[in-house]
Amino acid sequence: MEKQYDVLFRLLLIRDSGVGKTCLLCHFTDNEFHSSHISKIGVDFKMKTREVDGIKVRVQIWDTAGQERYQTITKQYYRWAQGIFSVYDISSEPSYQHIMKWVSAVDEYAPEDP
């Protein structure tokens, strides 16, 4: 079976539960918006392939659970990511205040040179 892409990027969405990581992912990959919130258990992912300057680029975006009890699992995905997006809810000051906690986790668990 022939590969359907030339380049693969693995990206990771991290942050608190309920900030909109899954909504952002669904909008980007499927052009859909889901107004309901269902807490995730562990990690889910979606892919999207686009052609850029004649090169087929596949983006694999991992959506992590934000609850404290799943952080041990989701931190394992940091080492495989080539990019990590920290998402927060602009209407929730606590989600903004937790930015440094998440950045510290990335510094601790993500390699400098994947």
N, C-alpha and C positions, 0 to 999 in steps of 0.2 A: 504494500500500500504506500503510495507516494505521500510525502509530508505535505501538508496543506499550508505551510508557512516557511519563511526563510529565517526569521528571528523570533525568539520567544522572550518576553519580559514577564517576570513574576513580581507582582505588586501586592502589597498587604495593606488592608484598612484596619486601623486599631483605634480604640478609645473606649469611653464609657458605654454602657448599655443604653440604648434608646436615643442616641444622638443622630441617627439617620444614615449609618454606614450602609445598611442593606438597601435603603431607598436610593441612595447615591449610586450604588452598584447596579441596581435594576434599571435605573434611568439611563445610565451609560451603556449597558450591554443590550437591553431589550427595549429601550425608549418607553418604559412603563413607569408609573408611579403608584405605589401602594400606600394608602393612608393609614392602614392598620399596622400595629407593631406587635410582632411575635418574637419573643426572646429566642436567641439562637443557642444551641448546645454545641460548643466546640467551634468548628470552622466550616465554612461553606465557600465555594468558589464559582466564578463564571468566567467565560472567555469571550473575547471579541477579536476578530481578525480584520485588519485594514491594510490597504496597499498604500505605501508611502514611497514616492519616487521609484516606483517599479519593484519595491521590495515588500513581500507579504510579511507583515508584522502581527504576531499574535500576542495579545495581552491577556495574561492569566491573573485575575484579581481575586485574592483570598480575603474573605470577609470573616473577621474573628468575633467571637462572643466577647462582650465587654464586661460581663459579670466577674467579680473577683474570684469566684470559685473555679473559673475556667482559665485563668491567666497562666497557670503552670503549663497547660496544654498549648495555648496559643503562642506563648513565648518561644516554643520550639520552631515555629514557622519563621521567626525573624531571620534565622541564619540562611534560609533559602531565598529570601526576598531580594530583589534588585532595587526595590524602591518601597518605602513605607510612608503611607499617608496617615497623619493623625487628624481625625475628624472630631469636631465638637459642634454642639448646638448653640447657635448665637443667642437663643432665648434662655439658655441655662448657664448662669454664672458658675455653678459648681463644675460643669463639664469643661468650661474654659480654665478654671483654676487647677484642674487636674493635668494640664498640659505637661508640666515639668515632671510629674510622676511617670507619664508615658514616655517622655523623651529619655528619662533616666533608664527605663527598662530597655529601650532600643539601644542606648549606649552600652548597657551591660550584656545584652544577649545577641545583638547583631554584629557579625564580623565587620571589621573595617574594610577588608578586601575580599568580597565573596568569590 
